[in-house]
């Protein structure tokens, strides 16, 4: 999952455009982009959109449901699970317990609709509340459905009363850098995708390119998008380069040929087990992107 594009669930035109954007995942949004009065209609439109897609030829389809505190989550699931989405994005995910609760709800809806148990993945947005940030350490044991963790700055800024999320140079302030860092660590702890948050100025291509490069450097494997124009830049940033793939292959091959020791020498440099693990992870990403 390199690029995950949000599309309002109440816009047939934007849903159609999103499905041809080149994004790895299209997130049909039933939460923030849909007004309360429009949610029933958005659920029905989302169901029709997902059910009529030719699956396996385009992006994965996720649905961002309303968070558990609203009392609307089960109503969302009752409609959209029938259409067999690939996954559910859970906003305001306050801890691993919320993932477990959503998983239990999904199990019921899958059974009612003849789906395999566990067929629907989960991505949690884990930093939209102060409690969510402070609960990063609860992600010690991964729920089998959990495919990724991501973070958000805007809801968190509203919750804590922050006047801004970024400094004058565009970098996040300390509170939001902490939320970002804890997301990488929590995702890595349970070995799921670490997904960077949105870059809201969709006309600033250079700003997006820089933020993607920093995210990839720090360990994120993908990024949320709010506009189709952002998708190509995100895909490029999170797709391993040919040189990086060849280097990773060489490291893996060197360890295998040496009988998997603790350290190997390659082209005048020493590589240990962490280097091997990093190479294996890069090759896994390349395989997912269809480069192997």
C-alpha positions in Angstrom: 0.0 0.0 0.0 2.0 2.9 -1.3 -0.8 5.4 -2.1 -4.2 5.5 -0.3 -6.6 8.0 -1.8 -9.6 9.4 0.1 -12.7 9.8 -2.0 -16.0 11.2 -0.6 -18.6 8.5 -0.3 -21.4 10.8 -1.5 -19.9 11.8 -4.8 -20.4 9.4 -7.7 -18.2 11.4 -10.0 -15.2 11.5 -7.5 -15.6 7.8 -6.8 -15.3 7.0 -10.5 -12.3 9.3 -10.9 -10.6 7.8 -7.8 -10.9 4.3 -9.2 -8.8 5.2 -12.2 -6.3 7.4 -10.3 -3.6 4.7 -10.1 -3.8 4.6 -6.3 -3.0 1.3 -4.6 -6.0 1.8 -2.3 -9.1 3.9 -2.7 -10.7 4.9 0.6 -14.4 5.5 0.3 -15.0 8.0 3.0 -18.2 7.9 5.1 -16.7 10.1 7.9 -15.4 13.6 7.6 -16.2 14.4 4.0 -19.9 13.4 4.4 -22.4 15.6 6.2 -24.5 13.9 8.9 -27.7 14.2 6.9 -26.1 12.6 3.8 -24.6 9.5 5.5 -27.5 7.1 4.7 -27.3 8.1 1.0 -23.5 7.9 1.1 -23.6 4.3 2.5 -26.0 3.3 -0.3 -23.8 4.9 -3.0 -20.6 3.4 -1.5 -22.2 -0.1 -1.6 -23.2 0.3 -5.2 -19.8 1.6 -6.2 -17.9 -1.2 -4.5 -20.3 -4.0 -5.6 -20.1 -2.9 -9.3 -16.3 -2.7 -9.5 -14.4 -5.3 -11.5 -12.3 -6.7 -8.6 -8.7 -7.7 -9.0 -8.0 -5.3 -11.9 -7.9 -2.0 -10.0 -7.1 -0.7 -6.6 -8.0 -2.2 -3.3 -11.1 -0.7 -1.9 -11.3 0.4 1.8 -14.1 2.2 3.5 -13.5 4.8 6.2 -16.4 4.3 8.6 -17.5 6.6 11.4 -15.6 6.1 14.6 -16.8 3.8 17.4 -17.9 6.7 19.7 -20.5 8.0 17.2 -22.7 4.9 17.3 -22.7 4.9 13.5 -20.0 2.3 12.9 -22.3 -0.7 12.8 -24.8 1.0 10.6 -21.9 1.7 8.1 -20.7 -1.9 8.3 -24.3 -3.3 7.8 -24.4 -1.7 4.4 -20.9 -1.7 3.0 -19.7 -5.2 4.1 -22.3 -6.7 1.8 -20.3 -5.2 -1.1 -17.1 -7.0 0.0 -14.6 -4.2 0.5 -11.0 -5.2 1.0 -10.8 -3.3 4.2 -12.1 -0.8 6.7 -10.3 2.3 7.9 -11.1 3.1 11.5 -10.8 6.8 12.5 -10.1 7.9 16.1 -8.7 4.5 16.9 -7.9 5.0 20.6 -6.0 1.7 21.2 -5.5 -1.8 20.1 -8.8 -2.6 21.9 -10.7 -0.6 19.3 -9.1 -2.7 16.6 -10.3 -5.8 18.4 -13.8 -4.4 18.8 -14.0 -3.6 15.1 -12.7 -7.0 14.2 -15.5 -8.6 16.3 -18.1 -6.5 14.5 -16.7 -7.4 11.1 -16.8 -11.1 12.0 -20.6 -10.8 12.6 -21.2 -9.0 9.3 -19.0 -11.3 7.3 -20.9 -14.3 8.7 -24.2 -12.7 7.8 -23.1 -12.1 4.3 -21.4 -15.4 3.5 -17.8 -14.0 3.6 -14.8 -15.8 5.0 -13.9 -15.0 8.6 -11.1 -12.4 8.4 -11.7 -11.5 4.8 -11.9 -7.7 5.6 -8.6 -6.0 6.6 -8.3 -3.0 9.0 -6.2 0.1 9.0 -6.4 2.2 12.1 -5.8 6.0 12.4 -4.2 5.9 15.8 -3.4 9.6 16.7 -6.5 11.6 16.2 -7.2 11.8 20.0 -4.7 12.4 22.8 -5.6 9.0 24.2 -4.8 7.4 20.9 -1.3 8.9 20.9 -0.7 7.8 24.5 -1.9 4.3 23.7 0.7 3.5 21.0 2.3 0.9 23.2 -1.0 -1.1 23.3 -0.2 -2.4 19.8 2.0 -5.2 21.1 0.3 -8.1 19.5 -1.2 -7.6 16.0 -4.8 -8.5 15.3 -4.7 -10.8 12.3 -6.9 -8.3 10.3 -4.7 -5.3 11.0 -2.9 -4.4 7.8 -1.6 -0.9 8.7 -1.5 2.0 11.0 -1.6 5.7 10.1 -1.8 9.0 11.8 -3.6 12.3 11.5 -2.8 15.8 12.7 -6.0 17.8 12.1 -8.3 16.0 14.5 -5.6 15.9 17.1 -4.9 19.6 16.8 -8.6 20.3 17.4 -8.7 17.9 20.4 -5.8 19.6 22.1 -6.5 23.2 21.0 -3.3 23.6 19.0 -3.1 26.8 17.0 -1.0 25.2 14.2 0.3 21.8 13.3 3.4 23.0 11.5 6.2 25.5 12.0 6.8 28.4 9.6 9.2 26.2 7.6 6.5 23.6 7.0 7.8 21.0 9.5 5.5 19.6 12.1 5.7 21.0 15.7 6.8 18.7 18.5 3.4 17.3 19.4 2.7 16.2 15.9 6.2 14.9 15.3 5.7 12.7 18.4 2.4 11.4 17.0 4.2 10.6 13.7 7.1 8.9 15.4 4.8 6.7 17.6 2.9 5.6 14.5 6.1 4.3 12.9 7.1 2.5 16.1 3.7 1.0 16.7 3.4 -0.3 13.1 6.9 -1.7 13.2 6.2 -3.4 16.5 3.3 -5.5 15.0 4.9 -5.7 11.5 2.1 -3.9 9.6 2.3 -1.0 7.1 3.3 2.4 8.5 1.3 4.9 6.5 2.1 8.6 6.5 -0.7 11.2 6.9 -2.1 13.5 4.2 -0.3 16.5 2.7 -3.2 18.9 2.6 -1.8 21.4 0.0 -2.5 19.3 -3.0 -1.2 22.0 -5.4 2.3 22.0 -3.8 4.0 19.2 -5.6 7.5 20.0 -4.4 6.3 20.1 -0.8 4.6 16.7 -1.2 7.7 15.3 -2.9 9.9 16.4 0.0 7.5 15.1 2.7 7.3 11.7 0.9 11.1 11.5 0.7 11.4 12.2 4.4 8.6 9.7 5.2 10.2 6.9 3.2 13.6 7.7 4.8 12.1 7.3 8.3 10.3 4.0 7.7 6.9 4.8 6.3 5.9 2.5 3.4 3.0 4.6 2.0 1.1 7.8 2.3 -2.5 9.0 2.4 -3.7 11.3 -0.5 -6.6 13.7 -0.8 -6.4 14.4 -4.5 -5.7 12.2 -7.6 -2.9 14.4 -8.7 -0.9 13.4 -5.5 -1.0 9.7 -6.4 1.8 9.5 -9.0 4.3 11.4 -6.7 3.4 9.2 -3.8 3.8 6.0 -5.8 7.1 7.1 -7.1 8.4 8.0 -3.7 7.4 4.7 -2.1 8.5 2.4 -4.9 12.0 1.0 -4.4 14.5 2.1 -7.0 16.1 -0.5 -9.3 19.5 0.1 -7.7 18.0 -0.4 -4.2 16.4 -3.7 -5.3 19.6 -5.0 -6.8 21.5 -4.1 -3.6 18.9 -5.8 -1.4 19.1 -8.9 -3.6 22.9 -9.0 -3.3 22.7 -8.7 0.5 20.1 -11.5 0.8 22.1 -13.7 -1.6 25.4 -13.1 0.3 23.8 -14.2 3.6 22.3 -17.3 1.9 25.5 -18.3 0.2 27.5 -17.9 3.5 25.1 -20.1 5.4 23.2 -17.3 7.1 25.9 -16.1 9.5 25.7 -13.1 11.8 27.8 -10.9 9.5 28.9 -11.0 5.8 31.2 -8.9 3.7 30.0 -7.5 0.4 31.9 -5.1 -1.9 34.2 -4.1 0.8 31.5 -3.4 3.4 30.2 -5.4 6.4 26.5 -6.2 6.7 24.9 -7.7 9.8 21.4 -9.2 10.5 19.6 -5.8 10.7 20.8 -5.1 7.2 19.5 -8.4 6.1 16.1 -7.7 7.6 16.0 -4.3 6.0 16.8 -5.8 2.6 14.1 -8.5 3.0 11.6 -5.8 3.8 12.5 -3.7 0.8 12.2 -6.8 -1.5 8.8 -7.5 0.0 7.7 -4.0 -0.9 9.1 -4.3 -4.4 7.1 -7.6 -4.8 3.9 -5.9 -3.7 4.6 -3.1 -6.2 5.0 -5.8 -9.0 8.7 -5.1 -9.5 9.8 -8.7 -8.8 
